[in-house]
Amino acid sequence: MIAGDSRTAAVVLAAGQGTRMKSKLQKVLHPVAGVPMVEHVLAAVGESGVPRALLVVGREAEQVRRALGARVEYVEQARQLGTGHAVAQARPVLAGQVDTVLVLYGDTPLLRGATLRSLLDLQAGRAPAVTMLTATAADPAGYGRILRDERGRVAGIMEEAVASPEQRQVREINSGVYCFRASWLWPHLERVQLSPKGEYYLTDLIAMAVGEGEEVETVTLAEASEAMGINDRVALAEAERVARSRVRERLMRAGVTFVDPGSCLVDATVAIGQDTVIWPNCLLRGSTRIGADCQIGPGAVIEDSSVGDRSRVVASFLESARVEDDVTLGPFCHLRPGAHLAGGVELGNFAEVKQSYLGPGTKMHHFSYLGDATVGAGVNVGAGTITCNYDSETRTKSRTVVEDEVGLGSDTMLVAPVRIGARSTTGAGSVVTRDLPPDSVAYGVPAVVKRARRPLVEKKT
């Protein structure tokens, strides 16, 4: 832990208008790699060792509160009067409570926790008035430039709008991330003057510190992309590219193979086990968990689902589904919410399952639909089998129960509510409207029991 961590707090600025996003959604809630960008920032703060973070909200404050909930501490900037004014809203909460204040923006989702830790370490070691994060940009357009004196010390920050042609050639930019000595910060915030645009700028503090002979330290980013602020959809897309590349790299270093990394999109929230292979054109989203030694894709879409070890998912769509070990799916399966496949289940092409459990070793190879059903172990579902689970007259759904080792003939219609007894068989084209007893053979429209099922192995007399 960094020395003095318990006396350190972060202030995350998230009250801006975000007008260039042209969106009803508050800017910091736009997702990057499946996670609202402000959550990436808060995660980096946590990884840096800072125990407390205040989120300054303003525009669409309730939208932000609903999205992040009570796990975040908020202060509100009722009027958006600039970054200096935003930080000042945290003073009543933090003054006298902390020695160091880390300030950063909620629209910088690529910042790493390790970077913030470096900044905090330097601040803790030297205790300057300010330690700031800078970057060397290939294209510094739009950013404030870091001005240095002949000894290389920070002399100020020049905003691009008022910079001279010579100053615009400077490639060292201000990232907008600062560490302040709290005892210096609070009184100096009161001295920041209102700009001609009617705002109080946090960057004015740097000129104050330099003018007073206070130390201003810097940490320069190794990767300039970390400093990227998201102001429009173009920048959002670039942040997506970088963030998802990081996700894939992290997974590959943990033992996951991507055959064609660039063709696969994986959310930051997805977990994948060792020696699993991800084939091209896969989309893995949300709270998805994939086990070890799996083959996923090509062309798999898996959302908020779990897939057990040694399973294979080919060109199929899974949403809010649970798949246990040694399951084979696809191509062209659709597992809808509530689908639960036990170990060893096999689903082939154009098989759809919703709100149903399929027991161990059950096979459903093609062109079938099971909804609101409980299916036992070792069941064979013939092509074209459908559970008729919805009554359009009463607008109610009923369940179908298929017990162990049942054989459902092709084009069997199971009209719920109905129970098929263990080891029973239905003939092709059967419409089953009544329960079938165990060990029976039924067929017809409607299906009736014709005889007992013959044992698979004849008993010797």
Beta strands, then each sheet from edge to edge (+ up, - down):
strand 1: 8-14
strand 2: 31-32
strand 3: 35-36
strand 4: 53-57
strand 5: 73-76
strand 6: 100-105
strand 7: 130-136
strand 8: 145-148
strand 9: 154-158
strand 10: 172-181
strand 11: 216-220
strand 12: 257-258
strand 13: 265-266
strand 14: 271-272
strand 15: 277-278
strand 16: 283-285
strand 17: 289-290
strand 18: 295-296
strand 19: 301-303
strand 20: 306-307
strand 21: 312-313
strand 22: 317-319
strand 23: 322-323
strand 24: 328-329
strand 25: 334-335
strand 26: 340-341
strand 27: 346-354
strand 28: 357-358
strand 29: 363-371
strand 30: 373-375
strand 31: 380-381
strand 32: 386-388
strand 33: 390-391
strand 34: 396-397
strand 35: 400-402
strand 36: 407-408
strand 37: 413-415
strand 38: 418-420
strand 39: 425-426
strand 40: 431-432
strand 41: 440-443
strand 42: 448-452
sheet 1: 5+ 4+ 1+ 6+ 10- 7+ 11+
sheet 2: 2+ 3-
sheet 3: 8+ 9-
sheet 4: 12+ 15+ 18+ 21+ 24+ 27+ 25+ 22+ 19+ 16+ 13+
sheet 5: 12+ 15+ 18+ 21+ 24+ 27+ 29+ 31+ 36+ 39+ 41+ 42-
sheet 6: 14+ 17+ 20+ 23+ 26+ 28+ 30+ 35+ 38+
sheet 7: 32+ 37+ 40+
sheet 8: 33+ 34-
end
